[in-house]
Amino acid sequence: MRLGLVLSEALNGLRRNASMVISVVLVTFVSLTFVGAAILMQMQIGTMRDFWVDRAQVAIYMCTSVSQTADCADGAATQEQLDAVSAKLEGDALNPLIRNLEFVDHEQAYQELLDLVGEEAASVVTPEQVNQTFRVNLIDQTQSDVIIEAFRGMQGVEEVKDQLQYLEPLFSALTVATYIAVGIAALMLIAAVLLIATTIRLSAYARRRELGIMRLVGASNGFIQTPFILEGVFAALIGSLLAGGAVLLGVHFGVNQYLRGRVDFVTTWVGLEEAWVVVPILILIGIGLAALSAGFAIRRWLRA
């Protein structure tokens, strides 16, 4: 098979169907940009979850004089109740699950509150009204339910809270956004596949006389089909490269230049390193779909 002749035929086909090729490029570009965004969003969710799971704590809030729960009917937690909680945490059943244990008394918790909301809170809140707290870092944060169940209903304990639960709505929202991006990308990829197939059929129809002559002189099916497949691959490759560039630019300007300096609670972001991993994936998806759809379209046309 003469490579130069095959490439020449493919380029002629691209030139003859320039408008359709541009459509394929644009649809491929948009669809693969959504694919890249979905992949990066899933990476971001995984990065954030790993970061916070490693640092999230299970907080055991002890009763205060103003607590209203049934377990705090006797008022503020006594020293005996504090000792009972501490002994249970350091016991043989729970201690193997715990990586680090910290106790925050009234004064420390009160100072943290003032640091958080400002000194004006001192006029309405006293140290005795702020919960003493046991802060538990687990070796495996997924076992937080064990700690919660161990202290639920215990006298002197107002509430047991897994801090990771506060972030679950954020993770859920990002996951939904990922699914939406994947859905849009899937629809756009289907449109790209159909456009590529249509482009190949139009190109084959425009060269039907040439193809008839090639068949008569004994040209192989591979020689006839390859230029058409290359047409689809070239168009999809351009769209894939544009999508890869859009992903890199989005990460550089959108994440590195904008979000990193404005969203404080997220300390770990995906960066250009992750974006460069996504780019070849987009190129492979684009080329693969284009080759399959173009090959199927030309074979079907030749059999017709």
Backbone torsions as a table, in degrees:
resi	resn	phi	psi	omega
1	MET	NA	127.8	-178.5
2	ARG	-82.3	113.4	-175.0
3	LEU	-65.0	-40.9	-179.2
4	GLY	-61.2	-42.2	179.9
5	LEU	-66.6	-40.8	179.3
6	VAL	-62.7	-46.1	179.1
7	LEU	-64.2	-38.2	178.6
8	SER	-62.7	-43.0	178.0
9	GLU	-63.9	-39.3	179.8
10	ALA	-65.3	-42.9	-179.7
11	LEU	-66.9	-37.4	176.2
12	ASN	-62.3	-40.0	177.8
13	GLY	-63.6	-40.9	177.8
14	LEU	-63.2	-39.1	-179.0
15	ARG	-69.5	-37.4	-179.0
16	ARG	-69.7	-30.9	-177.8
17	ASN	-115.0	46.8	-173.0
18	ALA	-59.0	-43.1	-177.1
19	SER	-64.7	-41.9	178.4
20	MET	-67.5	-36.9	178.8
21	VAL	-63.8	-42.0	177.6
22	ILE	-61.9	-38.9	177.6
23	SER	-62.5	-43.3	178.3
24	VAL	-61.8	-43.8	-180.0
25	VAL	-60.1	-46.5	-177.3
26	LEU	-66.7	-44.0	-179.7
27	VAL	-65.8	-41.5	177.9
28	THR	-63.6	-42.0	178.6
29	PHE	-59.3	-50.1	-177.8
30	VAL	-65.0	-46.2	-176.7
31	SER	-64.7	-43.9	-178.7
32	LEU	-73.4	-25.3	173.3
33	THR	-64.7	-41.5	175.7
34	PHE	-64.3	-39.7	177.4
35	VAL	-61.1	-46.9	179.0
36	GLY	-61.6	-40.5	178.4
37	ALA	-63.7	-40.4	179.3
38	ALA	-64.5	-42.1	179.3
39	ILE	-63.5	-44.8	-179.9
40	LEU	-65.6	-37.9	178.0
41	MET	-64.1	-39.8	178.2
42	GLN	-66.8	-38.1	174.4
43	MET	-61.3	-41.8	-179.6
44	GLN	-64.1	-41.6	178.1
45	ILE	-61.6	-45.3	179.3
46	GLY	-62.9	-41.5	179.5
47	THR	-64.4	-45.5	179.4
48	MET	-64.2	-43.5	-178.8
49	ARG	-63.0	-44.2	179.4
50	ASP	-61.8	-40.9	-179.0
51	PHE	-63.9	-48.4	-174.8
52	TRP	-78.0	-32.0	176.5
53	VAL	-61.5	-36.9	-179.2
54	ASP	-70.1	-23.4	-174.5
55	ARG	-113.8	-14.6	-178.0
56	ALA	-65.4	149.1	-178.0
57	GLN	-123.0	156.0	167.2
58	VAL	-97.9	119.5	-175.9
59	ALA	-102.5	126.2	176.4
60	ILE	-104.7	105.2	-177.2
61	TYR	-89.6	123.0	179.2
62	MET	-85.5	155.9	-177.9
63	CYS	-64.1	147.3	173.0
64	THR	-120.9	179.9	-179.1
65	SER	-68.8	-16.0	-178.5
66	VAL	-110.4	7.2	180.0
67	SER	-68.4	144.2	-174.2
68	GLN	-113.6	0.5	-177.1
69	THR	-77.0	162.6	-177.5
70	ALA	-63.6	-34.0	-178.7
71	ASP	-73.4	-7.8	179.6
72	CYS	-112.2	24.3	-177.4
73	ALA	-62.8	-27.1	-178.4
74	ASP	-87.1	5.6	178.4
75	GLY	96.4	-154.6	-176.2
76	ALA	-63.1	149.8	180.0
77	ALA	-61.7	135.9	179.2
78	THR	-85.6	168.9	178.1
79	GLN	-63.7	-35.0	178.2
80	GLU	-63.7	-39.2	178.9
81	GLN	-69.3	-37.6	175.4
82	LEU	-62.9	-42.4	179.5
83	ASP	-65.3	-36.0	-179.9
84	ALA	-65.6	-42.0	177.5
85	VAL	-64.9	-44.9	-179.8
86	SER	-61.7	-42.3	-179.4
87	ALA	-65.2	-37.9	-179.8
88	LYS	-67.4	-39.6	178.7
89	LEU	-66.5	-33.4	-178.4
90	GLU	-92.5	4.7	-179.8
91	GLY	-76.3	172.3	-175.7
92	ASP	-65.7	-26.5	-176.0
93	ALA	-76.0	-42.9	-173.0
94	LEU	-101.7	-30.4	-174.9
95	ASN	-56.2	-38.0	178.6
96	PRO	-63.2	-18.3	-179.7
97	LEU	-87.3	-14.0	-169.8
98	ILE	-99.3	130.4	176.2
99	ARG	-91.3	-37.9	-179.0
100	ASN	-151.4	141.4	-179.6
101	LEU	-129.6	130.7	-179.1
102	GLU	-132.5	136.3	175.7
103	PHE	-110.3	129.2	179.5
104	VAL	-113.9	118.0	-179.0
105	ASP	-84.5	-176.6	-176.4
106	HIS	-58.0	-46.5	-175.7
107	GLU	-64.6	-43.6	179.5
108	GLN	-65.4	-44.7	179.5
109	ALA	-63.5	-38.6	178.9
110	TYR	-64.0	-42.6	179.2
111	GLN	-65.8	-38.9	176.9
112	GLU	-62.8	-39.3	178.0
113	LEU	-63.1	-44.2	178.8
114	LEU	-63.2	-40.1	178.3
115	ASP	-63.2	-31.4	-176.1
116	LEU	-81.4	-45.9	-173.0
117	VAL	-107.4	-10.7	179.0
118	GLY	106.1	161.9	-176.1
119	GLU	-66.2	-19.0	-178.8
120	GLU	-63.4	-20.7	178.4
121	ALA	-67.5	-19.7	-177.9
122	ALA	-63.2	-23.1	-178.3
123	SER	-80.0	-15.0	-176.6
124	VAL	-121.1	-13.1	-177.4
125	VAL	-128.5	136.6	175.5
126	THR	-106.2	159.8	180.0
127	PRO	-55.8	-35.5	-177.2
128	GLU	-69.0	-16.3	-179.9
129	GLN	-89.6	-4.0	179.7
130	VAL	-100.4	133.8	-174.2
131	ASN	-62.9	133.8	162.0
132	GLN	-73.0	142.6	-169.5
133	THR	-138.6	137.1	167.5
134	PHE	-97.7	121.5	179.6
135	ARG	-106.7	120.9	-172.0
136	VAL	-115.4	120.1	169.6
137	ASN	-96.9	123.5	-177.7
138	LEU	-93.5	153.1	173.4
139	ILE	-66.4	-40.9	176.8
140	ASP	-124.8	107.1	-174.8
141	GLN	-64.3	-20.9	179.2
142	THR	-67.5	-12.0	178.9
143	GLN	-95.7	19.9	-179.5
144	SER	-62.2	-29.1	179.4
145	ASP	-61.0	-28.7	179.0
146	VAL	-63.9	-44.6	178.9
147	ILE	-66.9	-42.5	-178.7
148	ILE	-60.8	-46.2	-179.3
149	GLU	-67.9	-32.1	-177.2
150	ALA	-66.3	-29.6	-174.9
151	PHE	-113.8	-1.2	178.9
152	ARG	-68.0	128.0	179.5
153	GLY	83.7	0.8	-179.4
154	MET	-76.7	134.6	-179.7
155	GLN	-61.2	134.4	-179.7
156	GLY	93.2	-12.0	179.4
157	VAL	-102.0	117.9	-179.4
158	GLU	-78.1	-43.9	-175.1
159	GLU	-160.9	147.0	172.1
160	VAL	-120.2	123.4	-172.2
161	LYS	-129.3	130.1	172.4
162	ASP	-87.4	114.4	-175.3
163	GLN	-64.2	-23.1	179.3
164	LEU	-65.7	-22.8	179.6
165	GLN	-63.5	-27.5	179.1
166	TYR	-65.9	-26.1	-177.7
167	LEU	-93.5	-12.0	-178.3
168	GLU	-58.0	-40.8	176.4
169	PRO	-59.4	-37.0	177.9
170	LEU	-66.1	-46.8	178.7
171	PHE	-60.8	-39.7	179.8
172	SER	-64.6	-43.0	179.7
173	ALA	-63.4	-42.4	178.7
174	LEU	-66.2	-36.3	178.1
175	THR	-65.3	-42.7	177.4
176	VAL	-61.3	-43.3	177.7
177	ALA	-60.8	-37.4	177.0
178	THR	-63.1	-44.9	179.0
179	TYR	-61.6	-39.8	178.5
180	ILE	-63.1	-44.5	179.1
181	ALA	-62.5	-40.3	178.4
182	VAL	-64.8	-41.6	179.3
183	GLY	-62.4	-45.4	177.9
184	ILE	-63.6	-41.5	179.5
185	ALA	-62.5	-41.1	-179.8
186	ALA	-62.4	-44.2	178.6
187	LEU	-62.6	-42.7	-179.8
188	MET	-67.9	-35.2	177.0
189	LEU	-66.6	-38.9	176.0
190	ILE	-61.2	-43.5	177.2
191	ALA	-61.4	-39.5	178.9
192	ALA	-64.4	-42.6	179.7
193	VAL	-61.9	-44.4	179.8
194	LEU	-65.1	-39.2	178.3
195	LEU	-65.1	-41.5	178.7
196	ILE	-62.5	-44.6	179.3
197	ALA	-62.1	-42.5	179.0
198	THR	-64.5	-42.2	178.9
199	THR	-60.4	-42.6	-178.8
200	ILE	-67.0	-40.5	178.6
201	ARG	-64.6	-41.7	178.0
202	LEU	-63.9	-41.1	178.8
203	SER	-63.8	-42.2	179.0
204	ALA	-65.7	-39.1	179.9
205	TYR	-66.0	-40.3	179.9
206	ALA	-64.8	-25.4	-179.2
207	ARG	-112.1	28.0	-175.2
208	ARG	-63.2	-34.2	179.7
209	ARG	-68.3	-42.5	178.0
210	GLU	-62.7	-41.6	-179.4
211	LEU	-65.5	-35.7	177.3
212	GLY	-63.8	-42.1	178.9
213	ILE	-65.1	-41.4	179.6
214	MET	-61.8	-38.0	177.7
215	ARG	-66.7	-39.9	-178.7
216	LEU	-64.7	-33.7	-178.5
217	VAL	-87.6	5.0	173.3
218	GLY	89.4	21.0	177.3
219	ALA	-65.1	139.9	-178.5
220	SER	-73.1	158.1	177.9
221	ASN	-61.4	-36.4	178.8
222	GLY	-61.9	-41.4	179.8
223	PHE	-66.1	-37.3	-179.5
224	ILE	-72.9	-40.4	-173.1
225	GLN	-78.3	-32.5	-171.9
226	THR	-57.2	-45.3	179.5
227	PRO	-58.9	-38.0	-179.1
228	PHE	-69.0	-39.5	177.7
229	ILE	-64.1	-40.5	179.5
230	LEU	-64.1	-34.2	177.3
231	GLU	-58.2	-49.5	178.7
232	GLY	-63.8	-40.1	-179.3
233	VAL	-66.3	-42.1	179.7
234	PHE	-61.3	-47.2	-179.3
235	ALA	-62.2	-44.0	-179.8
236	ALA	-67.7	-34.1	179.2
237	LEU	-63.5	-43.1	178.5
238	ILE	-61.9	-46.3	178.0
239	GLY	-61.6	-38.4	179.2
240	SER	-66.0	-41.9	178.8
241	LEU	-65.1	-39.3	176.6
242	LEU	-64.2	-40.5	178.1
243	ALA	-64.8	-41.9	176.7
244	GLY	-61.1	-41.7	176.8
245	GLY	-63.6	-39.1	178.6
246	ALA	-64.6	-38.6	178.3
247	VAL	-64.7	-45.2	179.6
248	LEU	-63.0	-43.4	179.3
249	LEU	-67.0	-39.1	178.7
250	GLY	-62.3	-41.8	178.9
251	VAL	-68.5	-42.6	-176.9
252	HIS	-65.4	-51.3	-175.6
253	PHE	-87.2	-40.7	-176.2
254	GLY	-75.7	-42.3	-177.0
255	VAL	-92.7	-59.4	-174.3
256	ASN	-66.2	-43.1	-174.7
257	GLN	-87.0	-26.6	-174.1
258	TYR	-111.3	-61.1	-171.5
259	LEU	-68.4	-38.0	-176.6
260	ARG	-58.0	-34.1	-177.6
261	GLY	-91.4	-4.2	-174.2
262	ARG	-121.0	-21.3	-179.9
263	VAL	-109.3	102.4	-171.2
264	ASP	-79.6	-33.3	-172.8
265	PHE	-74.9	-14.7	174.7
266	VAL	-98.2	111.9	-176.1
267	THR	-99.0	-12.9	179.2
268	THR	-124.8	121.9	-179.7
269	TRP	-120.7	153.5	169.7
270	VAL	-67.5	149.9	-177.9
271	GLY	-131.4	-164.6	-178.4
272	LEU	-64.3	-28.8	178.4
273	GLU	-61.4	-45.2	177.9
274	GLU	-68.7	-36.0	-180.0
275	ALA	-63.8	-39.4	178.6
276	TRP	-66.9	-25.1	174.8
277	VAL	-71.3	-35.0	-177.3
278	VAL	-73.1	-35.2	-174.3
279	VAL	-55.4	-51.9	179.4
280	PRO	-64.0	-28.4	176.2
281	ILE	-63.7	-43.8	178.9
282	LEU	-63.2	-41.5	179.8
283	ILE	-63.8	-43.5	179.5
284	LEU	-64.3	-40.8	178.9
285	ILE	-63.1	-46.3	-178.7
286	GLY	-62.3	-48.4	-178.8
287	ILE	-65.4	-42.9	-178.8
288	GLY	-61.3	-48.3	179.4
289	LEU	-64.5	-39.4	-179.8
290	ALA	-64.9	-45.0	-179.4
291	ALA	-63.1	-42.5	-179.6
292	LEU	-65.6	-48.0	-177.3
293	SER	-68.4	-40.4	179.1
294	ALA	-67.1	-42.7	178.6
295	GLY	-62.6	-42.8	178.8
296	PHE	-64.2	-42.3	-177.1
297	ALA	-65.2	-45.0	-177.1
298	ILE	-71.3	-37.1	178.1
299	ARG	-64.8	-40.8	178.8
300	ARG	-65.4	-38.9	-179.5
301	TRP	-67.2	-40.3	-179.0
302	LEU	-67.5	-30.7	179.5
303	ARG	-78.0	-18.2	-176.5
304	ALA	-71.8	NA	NA
